[in-house]
Amino acid sequence: MNKLLIVYSTWAGATHAVAKKISELLQERSFVVDIQKANSSITIEEYDGYIIGTSIHAGKTIKSFREFIKINLKQISAKPTAVFAVCANMINETENNRQETSEWIKKSLAKYSTFKPLSIGLFGGAFLTEGTDFNNLNFFIRKMILSMNKNLDENQKNPDFYKNDSISDWVIEISEKF
């Protein structure tokens, strides 16, 4: 297994950032990796395996994540595929938060009975307030994120919840499975 495709669905860019980190770590382990934003025009047949990521907001995965799985169900069910979710609920990696976030992603995948991911990675996210993904959001969503970011910055002193050790550990796990 050499060539992997990472497909991500993001709201403001946090899932994109995690996808990039996963790609870098896999490349260090000699994988060839491409990254693409989820949409209906992706050609996936040339890859040996897949990693599909989504952010979770209010307990729901992003529509483009679910649509990508629906459109490509036959291919991703036939090849090794891992899934990851980026969610502010994982700001603190407690067992309760992990269970709750895991249930949200499993609920989203439940209707695809033939799809059995190798692994599901759960990571904290961030409220990004710049970049292409953020700038493509509508005005009201951008304002809401800016407000949430300010509140988190005041309360947490850091609105970025990525835990690179968690990402690294997960990449080691899945690279052995691929």
C-alpha positions in Angstrom: 0.0 0.0 0.0 1.7 3.2 -1.2 -0.7 5.7 -2.5 -3.4 7.2 -0.3 -6.0 9.9 -0.8 -7.1 12.1 2.1 -10.5 13.7 1.5 -11.7 16.3 4.0 -14.8 18.3 4.7 -14.2 21.5 6.6 -16.2 24.4 7.8 -13.5 27.1 8.5 -10.3 25.1 7.8 -9.5 23.1 11.0 -10.1 19.8 9.4 -8.1 20.9 6.4 -5.2 21.7 8.8 -5.5 18.2 10.4 -5.6 16.6 7.0 -2.3 18.4 6.1 -0.7 17.2 9.3 -1.8 13.6 8.7 -0.4 13.8 5.1 3.0 15.1 6.3 3.3 12.3 8.9 2.3 9.6 6.3 4.8 11.0 3.8 7.5 10.7 6.5 6.5 7.0 6.6 7.0 6.7 2.8 3.4 6.9 1.7 2.5 8.9 -1.4 -0.4 11.1 -0.3 -2.8 13.4 -2.1 -5.3 15.7 -0.3 -8.6 16.9 -1.8 -11.6 18.7 -0.4 -14.7 16.5 -0.6 -16.9 17.1 -3.6 -18.7 15.0 -6.1 -16.0 15.2 -8.8 -13.1 13.5 -7.1 -11.7 10.5 -9.0 -10.6 8.0 -6.4 -10.0 4.7 -8.3 -6.2 5.2 -8.6 -5.6 5.1 -4.8 -4.7 2.1 -2.7 -6.6 3.4 0.3 -8.4 6.4 1.7 -8.6 8.7 4.7 -11.8 10.7 5.0 -12.1 13.5 7.5 -14.9 15.8 8.6 -15.5 18.4 11.2 -18.5 18.0 13.6 -20.7 20.9 14.6 -23.7 20.5 16.9 -23.3 16.8 16.8 -23.4 16.5 13.0 -20.9 15.8 10.3 -20.6 18.0 7.3 -22.9 17.3 4.4 -20.1 17.0 1.8 -18.5 14.2 4.0 -21.7 12.2 4.0 -22.2 12.8 0.2 -18.7 11.7 -0.6 -19.2 8.5 1.3 -22.6 7.9 -0.4 -21.2 8.5 -3.9 -18.0 6.5 -3.3 -19.4 3.8 -1.0 -18.4 0.9 -3.3 -14.8 2.0 -3.7 -14.2 2.9 -0.1 -15.8 -0.3 1.1 -13.5 -2.3 -1.1 -10.2 -0.7 0.0 -8.7 0.1 3.3 -10.2 3.3 4.6 -9.8 5.3 7.8 -12.0 8.1 9.1 -11.2 11.1 11.3 -13.3 13.8 12.9 -12.3 17.2 14.2 -14.5 18.5 16.9 -14.3 21.2 19.6 -15.9 18.6 21.9 -12.4 17.0 22.0 -10.8 20.1 23.5 -10.4 17.9 26.6 -9.8 14.3 25.7 -12.0 12.8 28.5 -13.6 9.4 28.1 -17.0 11.1 28.1 -16.1 13.5 25.3 -14.5 10.7 23.3 -17.6 8.6 23.7 -20.0 11.4 22.7 -17.9 12.4 19.7 -17.5 8.8 18.7 -21.3 8.3 18.8 -21.8 11.3 16.5 -19.4 10.0 13.9 -20.8 6.5 14.1 -24.3 7.8 13.8 -23.3 9.5 10.6 -21.7 6.3 9.2 -24.5 3.9 10.4 -26.5 4.0 7.2 -23.6 2.7 5.2 -23.5 -0.9 6.5 -20.9 -2.1 3.9 -18.4 0.6 5.1 -16.2 -0.5 7.9 -13.4 2.0 8.6 -10.0 0.6 9.7 -9.9 3.2 12.5 -11.7 6.4 13.5 -9.5 9.2 14.8 -11.0 11.9 17.0 -9.2 15.3 17.3 -9.8 18.6 18.8 -10.2 21.4 16.4 -9.8 25.2 16.2 -11.8 28.2 15.4 -9.8 29.5 12.5 -10.5 33.1 11.5 -8.4 33.4 8.4 -7.6 31.5 5.2 -9.5 30.4 2.1 -11.9 28.0 3.9 -12.9 30.7 6.5 -13.2 33.4 3.8 -15.6 31.2 1.8 -18.1 31.0 4.6 -21.1 33.3 4.6 -21.0 36.5 6.6 -23.1 35.3 9.5 -21.1 32.1 10.0 -17.8 34.1 9.9 -19.2 36.5 12.6 -20.3 33.5 14.7 -16.9 31.9 14.5 -15.2 35.2 15.4 -17.4 35.5 18.5 -16.8 31.9 19.5 -13.1 32.4 19.0 -13.0 35.5 21.2 -14.8 33.6 24.0 -12.5 30.6 23.7 -9.4 32.8 23.6 -10.6 34.5 26.8 -11.5 31.2 28.6 -8.8 28.9 27.3 -6.0 31.3 26.4 -5.7 29.3 23.1 -8.5 28.6 20.6 -6.4 25.9 18.9 -7.1 22.5 20.3 -4.9 20.3 18.0 -3.0 17.7 19.9 -0.2 16.7 17.6 0.7 13.8 19.7 -2.8 12.4 19.2 -2.6 12.9 15.5 0.9 11.3 15.4 -0.2 8.3 17.4 -3.2 7.8 15.1 -1.1 8.0 12.0 1.3 5.3 13.4 -1.8 3.1 14.1 -3.3 3.5 10.6 0.0 3.4 8.7 0.5 -0.1 10.1 -3.0 -1.1 9.0 -2.5 0.3 5.5 
